[in-house]
Amino acid sequence: MVFALLLGHLPGIYHKSNLKGLSMKVFKQAFLIFIAMGFMLISELVVAHTAVTVTVPKNDAVLSESPAEIILRFSDEAYLNSLTLIDGQGEVVPITSSLPEALARRLSISLPSLKSGSYTAIWSAEGTDSHVIQGELSFTVKISPQP
């Protein structure tokens, strides 16, 4: 019945006698369509690019203290090409720690102590498939004054 529906043949009621009129040629065509659809699905899975799955801090997070690091988790191993941290005034915040040099699914970058304000981390990474992934992560630090 599924093959008949794929090709536009709609038997009135599902019953074996209703399918007798469909020729073997129709079943072969439907089978080939089914196989082609399977190959397309498999090729999409194989060609899937590396993507970010988790960031710490989360995008648009409001933090009560300066984060010690930024963590990027990927769906597959990746290499971090660059990370630039920009404050709310558009100034680049110097990051003194070096970027991770190894391929990994979890990449972390140590941060200097940040003052209250908004920040945006702009990063670029490369997956094992050589696909470049770029993104931004924004967060706000709101440190309460000490009494």
N, C-alpha and C positions, 0 to 999 in steps of 0.2 A: 504494500500500500504506500509506503514512504517513497519508493521509486516512482510509482505512478503519480503521486502528488508533485514530485520534483519536475516531472515532465508535463504537467498540466492535465493528465488524465485523471479524472475524478470519478471513480465508480460510485454509483448511488449509495449503496450500503456495503460495508465491508463483508464480503462473502467470497469464498473461493471461486464460485462460478462467475463472479463479476470480473475476476482477474484473468480468466481464460482468454478473453479477447485481446489482451496485450501480447504483442509478439515478443519473441526472444530478442529482437533487435532493440526494442524499447528497454528491456531489462539491461542489456549490454550498455546502452547509452547512459542509463541511470547509474549503473555501476561505475562507469568511467567518470561521471560527474562526481560521484561520492568519493572516489579515489583522488581526484584532482583537488577537491575541497580539503581532504585530509593532508595532502602535500602542502597546500597553502597554509594551513594551520601550523603544521610542523615547521615550515620555513619561517613563519612569524616568530615562533618560540626560539628558534636557533639564532635568528638575527636580532633578537631583543638586545638593546643597548643597556649598559650599566646606568643605574639611576640612584639618586640619593633616597634612602628609605627613612632615615631618622637624623635629626640635627639636635645637638645640645649646645646651647639652649634652643628651645623650640622657636620657630619664627614668630615674631611679635610678642615674645615673652617679656614680662615685667619682673625684674629680679630685685630682691632686697639687698643683694650684695654683689660685688664684682665677680663674674665667673672666672674660675681658674684657667679654663680652657674652652676651646670650641671643638666639638666632636662632630664629624661627618661619618655616617654609616651608609655604605653603598650595597646595592644588590649583588655586586660582584667585586672582585679586587680592582682597586683603582690606585692611581698615582696622583698626588696633589701637585699641580703645577704652580699654583700661586694662591695667596690669600692676602687680601688687603683689608684692614679695618679702618673705617672712616667714622669720625664722630659727628654729632649733630650740626656742627659748624662747617662740615665739609673738609676738615683737616684729617690727614692720615695719621693714625695712631701707630707709632713704631712697635713692631713685634720683634723682640730680640731673640726669641727661640727660632731655631731653624725648622724648616718644613720637613715632615717625614720623607725619607728617601725611598722607602720600600713600598712595594705594592701591598695593599691591605684592604679589607672590607671596612675596617674601622680606623679612621685617621683622626688624630688629635693634635691640636696646636695650642701650646701654652700661651696665655695672655698676661700682659702686665696688669697691675692693679688699675682698675678703671674707676673714674669719678662718676657721680650721678650724671645721667644724660642718655641720649639715644645713640645707638651705634649700628652700623651696617657692615657686615663682613661680605666682601665680594670675592668669590673663589672660582678657581678653574681646576678641573681634574681630568684625567684621561683614563679610560677603561682599558682592559686588556685587549679589547677589539679596536683600539686606537681611536675610538669615538671620544671627542672632547665634550665634557659636561661642564656647564657653567651655572652658577647660581648666586643668590644673595640671601643673606640671613640677617634679619633686623631684630634688635632687642633693645630694651631700655633698662638702665640701672637706676634704681631709686633707693639710695642709701639714706636711712633715717638719721637725723642728727643725734649725736649722743648727748644725754642730759648732763 
